Amino acid sequence: MTAVCTAKTVSPVPSTKKELKGAIAELRKKLNAVILAHYYQDPEIQDIADFIGDSLELSRRAASTNADVIVFCGVHFMAETAKILSPEKMVLLPDLEAGCSLADDCPADEFAAFRDKHPDHIVVSYINCTAAVKAQSDLICTSSNAVALVSQLPKDRPILFAPDQNLGRWVQKQSGRELTIWPGRCMVHETFSEEALLKLKMMHPEAKVIAHPECLENLLELADYVGSTSKLLEYTETNPGTKFIVLTEPGILHQMKQRMPNKEFMDVPGIDGCSCNECPYMRLNTLEKLWRCLSTMKPSIEIEEGVRQKALIPIQRMLNMKAK
């Protein structure tokens, strides 16, 4: 994968937020662009996006449009997934440094060596990985469908799961399948404080605790519901409860509050009370960077075609399987 980012003279940055949003709207229309925002983006980006959601959902929705340009306000592996599914479209990422600690925890060369030690295993990779790792996988999964997909795999075949070890343990427990797990982790979901969670539970005993499966096992055991970001949002909409303690990146609270203004949502501080539950990579994208990438058409995401085609196969295999 190579990303192109070269300098180009552009107009001065609009001086106010209103002007900035107006300039983005004009460029979006001029370029026939679609703007995607992951749930963990800043609220001001979510508010101007065409689509808001989880990474695969966004890439699939963008692929179904007639847009010529996709601007993915998320992180690097998400923009790669959009390019895998829409090779004919230009895919832009507002900040090329918007990476992912989980994807970085699984370098393609080290993963290849790990696979070589387990040649008989079916390789299931969580979508939060690079295109180069996807290309080495037999099946891609999401946090929504991982348990269902793993449960359908042949019983006589061992399974290698990568890259998130916490999600892997959760899938193993829920599916009853033994997994060989790559030891990766998300820096955000591993920073939540159990002590802070217990204090919140004591202060709000009626509150439902909901958690993303990338969290540590001791936190998942304290949760009333475990699910992907979109499933957590859905749970808060359908559950009759009015208070929720949310164990995932707090960007999702914006959508929860917008959809359910009469309910209360609380995020959980990180260890030592820090605000490290906010993903520093997700927050690198800003309105100004969004405007600038539309103005310059850079940085763009490019993937070597052989790698893209190999990465597409396990994604298609996932889409063809039924999440029973």
N, C-alpha and C positions, 0 to 999 in steps of 0.2 A: 504494500500500500504506500502510495506517495501522496502527499497533500501539497497543493500548489498555493503559494501565497506571495505575490509580488506587489510592489508598490504601484499605486496609480493615483494621479491627481484627482481629487474629488472636491465637491463644494464644501464650504465651511459647515461644521456641525450645527444643525438648528439649535437655537439658543434656549428654547423652552421645551418642556415635555409635550405640550400640545402640538407645537410645530414639528417636533421629532416624530410623533405618532402620525401626523399628517403626511410627512415626507415618506415614512415607511409605507403608508397606505398607497401613495402615488406610485412608488417604485414597485410595490407588489402587483399593482394593476398593470403597469407598463411592461413588466417582465413576465407576466403570467406566472407568478410565483405563489406557492402555498407555504404558509408559515406553520410549523409544528412546534408545540411546546410540551415538554414532559411535565408531569405533575410536580416535579421538584424545582421547577424554574421559579424565579421571582414573580410575584403576583402581577406586576405591570407587564411582563412578557406574556403570561397566561391570558391576560385580558385582551390582547390584540391578536392572539393566534387564531388561525383558521380551525385548527384541531388541537385538543388537549387530551393527553392520555399516557398510557405506558408505551414503551419503545416499539415493540412489534406492532401493536395496534396502530400507532402513528405511521409507521412505514407502510403498512398495508393500505391505510386510508389514502396516503399520498400517492401510492402506486395506482390507485383506482381513479385518480383525478386526471384531467387533461392538462395539468400544470407542466410548464417547461422547466421550472426551477423549484427545488425543495430547499427551504431553509430550516434546518433542524436545530431548534433551540433545546439542546440536551447535551450529551457528551459524545465523545469520538466514536465509540463502538456503535452507538445508535445511528449516527450519520452514515457509518459504513453499512449497516443493515439496510438503510433506505437506498443506498447505492446498489447493493446486491439485488434488491427487488426492483429497482428502477434504473437500470444501466443507461437508458436513453435520456434520462433527465439529469440536469446539473444539480448536484447536492452541495449546499453550502453549510458551513458550521461557523457561527459568529466568532468564536474564539478557538483557535486550533489547540490551545493548551487545555481545553476542557476535556480532560481525560477521565479515567476511572481507576480507582485503586484496585478494584476487583479484577478488571481486565489486565491491569499492569502486573498483578500477582500471578499471571499465567502466561509467561513469554512463550511464543510459539516453538522455539527451538527446545526449550526445557520440556514443554508438553510433549513434543515428538519423542524425546528420550523416554519420558514416562510411559507413553503409549507402547513403545517398543518393548518395555518390560512386561506388558500385559497384552500380548498379541491376540489372545482369544476373546478379549472383552469387547462388548458393544460399547462404543464411546458416546455418552450422552453429555452434551455441553449446554449449560445454561446460556441463554442468549446474551448475557452480560459478559461477552468475551470478544476478542478481536476477530476480524475476518479470517486471519491466518489460522486461528484455532478452530473456528467454525469449519474451515476447509479440511481439517483433520478429523472431523467428527462424523459419526453415523447418524446422529439424531440431535436436533436442537430442541430445547424445551424452554418454557417460561415458568415463572413462579406460580402462575395460575394452573398450568396443565402438567407440571413435572410429575406429580404423584400419579395421575391418570395414565400418562404415557409410559412411565417406568413399569407400572403394574401390568401393562399389556405386552411387555417384551418377553421373549421365550424364556421359560423357567430354567432351561438347561444351559443358558448362556450367562456368564458373569458380566457385570456392568461396571464400567468406569464412569464416574460422575465428576464433572469439572464445571467452573472453577471454584464455586462457593461451598466451603466445607459446612457451614451452618445450614444452608438450604439442603445440601446433600444428606446431612444427618436427619433433617426433618423428613425428607423424601423417604429415606431408609426406614424410619420409624412408621410413617403413615402407609407405606406400600408393603412393608414386610420383606422387602428384597435387600439382600446384602450388597453393599456398594463399595467399590474401591474409590476413595474420594481424594481428589486433588486438594491440597491444603491452602486454598485461597480464601480471602475474606474481604468484606466491604468495611472500610475504615469508619464509615458513618454508622452502620448498624451494629458495630461492635463497641461503640462508645457510650451507649445508654447505661445509666447508673441504676443498678437494681435497688440501691438504697433510696434513690429519688423516686423510683416507681412505687416502692412500698409506702413511702410517705404520702404520695398522691392517693394511693388506694385507701390509706387510713383517713385522709381528709375528705375523700369522696367515695365512700364505700358502695354507693349505688352506681358508680361509673363502670362502664364496660371497658376492659383493657383489650385493645386490638393491636396486633403485631405483624410485621413483615417476617417471613421465614428466614431472612438473612440475619436476623437477630440471634444472639447467643441463646443456647438451649435453656439456661436458667430463667431467662426472660420469657421465652415462649411458654414455659410451664406455668407462668403466672397469667397468661393471656386467656381471655374468654373466647377469642377468635383469632386465627392465624390465616393470613391470605396475602395475595399480591396487592399492590397499591390500588389497582382498580377494584379489586374485591373488597378491600377495606372501605373504600368509598361507598360501594354498593351496600355493604353491611350497615353503615351508619344511616343510610337512607331507609333501609327496610326494617331495622331493629327499632322497637318501640322506645328504647332507652333514650334519655335526653342528655346524658353526659358520657363522654368517651375520652379515654387516655390513649394516645396514639403513639405507638412505637415504630415510627418510620420517619424519613426525612420530612420536616415540618412544612415543606412547600405544599403538601397535599391538603393542609388545613385550610388553605385559601378556597379550594373547591368545596370542601365540606361546609365551610361557613357560608359560602354563597348559596349552596343548594339547600342548606338547612339552618337558616339564621336563628331559629328558635332553640337550637341545640348548642351545647357547650363542648368544645374540643380543647384538650390539653396536650401539649407535647411534653416529652420527658427530657430533662437536662442530661447532659453527658456527665462523665466522671468528673468529680470536683466541681460540679455545677457549671461547667463550661457550656458554650453554645455550639460545641463541635458536632452536634447532631445535624447541623446544616452542612450539606455537601459543598466543599469549597470549589470543586470543579463545576458543578451545576451553576453555581452563583457567579462564575466568570462571565457568563453571557449577560449582556446588558442591552437596553434599547439602543444606545449609541453604537455598539458593536453590530447589532442587527441591522441598523441603518447603513453602517459602513460596508458591511459585506454585501448588501443589496446594491450599494453604489458602485462597488469595485468588482462584484461577482467573485470575490475571493475572501477567505480561503475555500477552495473547493476540494472535495474528496474524490480521489481516484484510486481504483483498485485494479491490480493486474488481472486481466480477463480470465486467465486460467484459475487464479485463486478465487475470483468471484463465482465462476461456474461451480467449482468444488464446494464453496460455501453455500451456494444456493440449494444443492442437493439435500442436505440434512434439514434445511428449513422447509423445503417442499415436502419432505417425508413427514415432518411434524404436522404440517397443514393437512396432509392426507389422512392422518390418524385421527380417530374420534376420541375426544376427551370424555370418556364415559363417566 
